[in-house]
Amino acid sequence: MTATTPAPSIGRSLPRLEARDKVTGRVEYVHHLRLPGMLYGKIFRSNVPHARIKSIDTAAAAALPGVYQVVTIEDIRKVIPHPYYGPAFHDQPILADGKVRFAGEPVAVVLAFDRKIAEDAVALITAEYEELPGIFDEIEAMTSDVLVHDELKPASTFPDLQHLKGRKGTNIALDYQLRRGDTEAGFAKADHVFEHTFCSQQVMHIPMEPFVSVADYQDGHLTLHTASQGPSFVRIEIARLLGLPENRVRVKVPFLGGGFGGKLYIKLEALVTALSMVAQRPVKISLTMEEQFYMVTRHPCHFTIKSGLTKEGKLIARHCEVIWNGGAYADIGPRVTQKAGFTSAGPYDIENVSINSYAVYTNRPPCGALRGFGAPQTAWAYESHTDMIAEAMGIDKVEFRRMNMLREGRPQASGTPLRDAEIERSLDHILDRMNWSLPFDRGSGTIKRGRGIAIGFKGITAPTTSVAIVNLFADGSCALYIGTVDMGQGSDTVMAQIAGEVLNLDAASIKVIHPDTDVTPYDMGTLGSRSTFHMGNAVKLAAQDAMGKIADLARELGLPEGANLPLADMLRKKYGMQAGNIIGTGSFIPDYEKPDTTTGLTKKGTPFWGVGAAGAEVEIDIETGAIKVTKLVNVADVGTAINPKAVQQQLSGAAIMQLGFTMTENMVFRDGQLTNGSLADYKIPTLLDIPREFINEHVPNAYDKDGPFGAKGAGESTTIALSPAIGNAVADALGVRIHDLPITPESIFRALQAAKGTPLEDCA
Amino acid sequence: MSTTRTIRFTLNGRAVAADVAAGETIVDMLTLRFDLKGARESCGQGLCGCCTVTVDGMAVSGCLSMAWFLDGTSVETIEGIGTGGALDPVQEAFIEAGAFQCGFCTPGFIMMVRQLLDAHPDPDDEEVRHYLTGNLCRCSAYPEILTAVKLAAAKRKKLAA
């Protein structure tokens, strides 16, 4: 404790604690880690999407000078008898086991002391396959005879998936249902019924630090150094695979060069662990940018939405049929299916809602979590649909939204009431920044201009736990021990601010200890906008616990009330020298009520609501379809902004990422083969793509009563409404609706031609 | 064994020598032989700018350029900028503007912004956008990077005055 009280921490735009290390290039990533005696692993991948493996010939690779060993599933089975893993289903083999299920699946690994030799040796491996028919489309996969897996294998950790155990003859990994009221009766009563279908494409996270993990297994102890967003999950899942107690598995995570949901759960960790056990040496695998496309991606989504309305425009019934293409392995897809399914009817007050949301296996690269956990795909559908209904009924699009909007205290489709969710204020903020009430230049000649808005929300994965430790040293300086991973979002800084506020310490003086499962306590994962809320609460509780212990110490030392003796002096008094610690702990799990197993209804399904709204102006050349987003406004309800600058960066960064997913990014497949898996052919946003008018703001004076100092997550909210705002602007400019993402000059030109009755041929 | 060659060059102002292999990239050499971690391979195709260093004052992609050809040149990396423990004005500007999140692309951006300001001491928005379009930031700190460039230009002018 310092004698002078530092400035309040909350609401201060403190620069990142690690700022200097990042601008000097000295910051630590697993990317650079080398251990003594370490081998480099290079993966040999399948070049067919669905096949039985007849044989793998590794002899030439093994004979290459400098190669340490070539490893296949047979070698791995000797050290891990049941080598299957995954967060929701134990469906993914550490290396292909008799079958390959997507083109690009790991089949064998070359280990060598020299990375280049490992690469050369991989080129010498050959595999013979008996090809099987592949299934790539999610709709076809729902009913196809082609099966990606023979049997469903839910992980025992999720009790709500146990009914799927042993299910055979299907590609549907999960069928989530929500039933509120009587949708059929609602449609029967409706004066108008609208039904539309929208699709989202497969895209990828593209962290600039590609996936990388290092395993060091020695005598029944494992240390993993991994670029992971979920060190606690990795420890638990690896301990399960190896049959070890948790205390024999140590997972260390420094800074991440980006994550965005990709580096969650378990990725390369099982493979490097198995390789280190086989080789009895440390093993590192670093993926190339091209290989990242075969690790994990975002779900393509096919969403048919049907709404019934009164003649006044009140929504009275809605049915959502949401189908998620999960690829060859479930990863966390079943959770995406549930969580995004849960809010897929949109932020509207509708009495009768039914939702079917399906996770479907196909022979594509696996799909998992990506910034928004499915919410952006569902909002693309429900907010495009909203504009189409308003237009068809001749109602103003803003008024239509206001008429049907979910308001504070009203039950959302699941029955969970909306609470501390600034949907209407987000919309108002957008309208203001868009100058919505002013006349709008609609372009001239071949240039057409249009504008659009959209709103959206998401529920948060629940219930999940965060635990934090605050340690005050003998001189009063402070360290914070947390499992939250700083992957660029600035969690170290924000958590230090929360601790500093309670402890009356300058946040910049607090040291944040990075995840090391031997040292830092449990955290469910750095995902789904949960850290500020969950870990923030845990840190606050830990700091309060430490303050309580300091007060106890003051009483023990017989100090008068309000003596305010610095902690260093108190500890010196107690121990007679500079010694001792004050340790505060905090553990947080939000209130939660399990949804009813048949209706999906719950009174408390989410710890808080993520809310985002967007507005866009576009300019389109109707001769070429060329489109420019000339103005983009994004607004989110983040509750209290603990660090306004960090919040601003999250809102803006998430929006630009979703802008890429809206305008350019698309994993293109031909016969199950990815044709554009590199940054040369898969275009992510650059400085030239940032709209000339680009505004990102949070709703002022919002407050979440359950959040630490009123705060909630900010990392995903601006991904939700962005795509439909642009889609709605395109429709406003052209009178033509784009149903499938991305919105490209070609898709616009095709839609224009189709509207003229002269559609272009499909390119096969 | 692949052929090696002894190269002598200047690295961040110091005369150095290294025995490099024929296929060894500048990034690999800097990382493995000099323990410099600021230039990083990300896309491996010269498309993202994470590996940017300068050779005789010209920015190059360290993941595509061969160390073999550095003999007799002067190489500068992020570790070599700034003086006597003080940050370079561009580094300061990046911190003040909050022009990074995860930091993986940051050294490449900073090296490129220095080049930009050498060529255009007072760039307008369009010049900045075009000049830096070969540097990718997936966290998308682009708006803050634009601010940082302006800030850095002002800082440089003040220093020169």
Interface residues (C-beta under 8 A of the other chain):
Chain A: S13 P15 R16 E18 A19 R20 D21 K22 V23 T24 G25 R26 V27 Y29 H31 H32 K116 H205 I206 P207 M208 E209 P210 F255 L256 G257 G258 F260 T288 M289 E290 M487 G488 Q489 G490 K645 A646 Q648 Q649 S652 G653 A655 I656 M657 S678 L679 A680 I684 P685 T686 L687 L688 I690 F694 N696
Chain B: G23 T31 L36 K37 G38 A39 R40 S42 C43 G44 Q45 L47 C48 C50 T77 I78 E79 G82 L87 Q91 F94 I95 E96 G98 F100 Q101 C102 G103 F104 C105 T106 P107 I110 V128 R129 H130 L132 T133 G134 N135 L136 C137 R138 C139 S140 A141 Y142 P143 E144 I145 L146
